[in-house]
Amino acid sequence: MDTGIKGYKEITVTKELTAISLGSGDLEVYATPAMIALMEETASESVKPKLEIGQGSVGTCIAIKHLAATPIGMRVRCESELVEVDGRRLVFNITAYDEKDKIGEGTHERFIISNDKFQSKVNSKLI
C-alpha cells in the first residue's frame, strides 16, 4: 500500500449525533465521539479497496482536536490522507469541516489485520 490515498465522507448532524444524546456533554451540538467515529470510518473506507481478501484494518490510536461546534442540520465533511505506511501500520492525517469552519483535525493510526485471525483471538477471551 502506498501513501497518498485519500478518503472523503459527508454526513448531516442529527439529534442522535449530539453531545447530549451520546453522553459527552449537555448541548445539542455535534459530539466529539461522533466526529471521531466519522474520522475513523473515513480513513478505514479509504484503504479498504487496497486490502487483500480477508483483510481489514483496526483503529489503534487517534489524536484529534475538536475546534468548533456544529449545530443539528448542518453538513459535516471529513477528509483523510494516508501519510505513512510502516509494514501493517497506517497513519492518516484527518480533517473535518462543517459548512462554515474547520471543526476538527488530527492523526489516526490503523493496523492491517487478518479478519478471521483477529476475530478468533478476540473470541478466545470468552473461553
Rosetta blueprint (number, residue, H / E / L):
1 M L
2 D L
3 T L
4 G L
5 I L
6 K E
7 G E
8 Y E
9 K E
10 E E
11 I E
12 T E
13 V L
14 T L
15 K H
16 E H
17 L H
18 T E
19 A H
20 I H
21 S H
22 L H
23 G L
24 S L
25 G L
26 D L
27 L L
28 E L
29 V E
30 Y E
31 A L
32 T H
33 P H
34 A H
35 M H
36 I H
37 A H
38 L H
39 M H
40 E H
41 E H
42 T H
43 A H
44 S H
45 E H
46 S H
47 V H
48 K H
49 P H
50 K H
51 L L
52 E L
53 I L
54 G L
55 Q E
56 G E
57 S E
58 V E
59 G E
60 T E
61 C E
62 I E
63 A E
64 I E
65 K E
66 H E
67 L L
68 A L
69 A L
70 T L
71 P E
72 I L
73 G L
74 M L
75 R E
76 V E
77 R E
78 C E
79 E E
80 S E
81 E E
82 L E
83 V E
84 E E
85 V E
86 D E
87 G L
88 R L
89 R E
90 L E
91 V E
92 F E
93 N E
94 I E
95 T E
96 A E
97 Y E
98 D E
99 E L
100 K L
101 D L
102 K E
103 I E
104 G E
105 E E
106 G E
107 T E
108 H E
109 E E
110 R E
111 F E
112 I E
113 I E
114 S E
115 N H
116 D H
117 K H
118 F H
119 Q H
120 S H
121 K H
122 V H
123 N H
124 S H
125 K H
126 L H
127 I L
